[in-house]
Amino acid sequence: MVVLDGKEGVAAASSQSSVIIRFFKRISELQQLYLDKATPTTIGRWVFTFLLSLAYLLRVYFLQGWYIVTYALGIYLLNLFIAFLTPKIDPAMLDDSEEDGPSLPTRSNEEFRPFMRRLPEFKFWYSATKAVVIAMICTFFEALNIPVFWPILVMYFIILFTITMKRQIKHMIKYRYLPFSHGKARYKGKDDSGKVVPS
C-alpha cells in the first residue's frame, strides 16, 4: 500500500477530478451535438418519441405493473402539453397597464404575429422524451412497482385530462387565439390576363 504525502495526494486527487470533469464535459458535448443534429428533423424526433412511448406502454402492459409510474408520466406529459398550447404572454395575466405591449392578433386585418408558446416545440419534445426514458428506467426497479387498482387511475386521468382541456379551450375562445400558426399570411395579387401594350 502506497501512502502519498500531502502535496502528492492533492495532485493525484486534482488529476482524478479533472479526468472526471473532462469525461462529463465530453458527454455533455456529445449530447449537445446529437441534439443539434436532431433539431431540424421534427417529424423524425416525434416518431422516435412515439415509438419509445409505445415500447414503454408495451413493457408496462406485459409486466402488469408500474401503474403509478405510468400515471405520473401521464400527468407530466399533460402539463407539458398544456404549456405547449399556452401563449408565452398569457392575456389573462396582463394588467391594463401592460396591454400596450405585444399581444395576440384578434382580428383578421391585424398584422400577423406568430404564436409564441410558453413551452417551445423542441423543449416539449426533449422534456417528453426524457420523461419517457426515465419512466422506462423506473420499470427496472421493483421497489417502484406499487400495487394499485389501475382502473381508478385511468378514470381519474381521463377526468383530469377532460377538465384541463376544457379549461384550455375556453381560454383559447375567450382570448381568440389558435396555438398553431403555419407561417406568415400569403397575399395573392391580381392575375394579369391582359395583353402587354408597348409604350
ABEGO torsion letter per residue (X at the ends): XBBBBAAAAAAAAAAAAAAAAAAAAAAAAAAAAAAAAAAABAAAAAAAAAAAAAAAAAAAAAAGBGAAAAAAAAAAAAAAAAAAABBABBAAABBAAAAABBBBBABAABBBBBBBBABBAAAAAAAAAAAAAAAAAAAABAAABBBBBAAAAAAAAAAAAAAAAAAAAAAAAAAGBBABBAEBBBBBBBBBABBBBBX
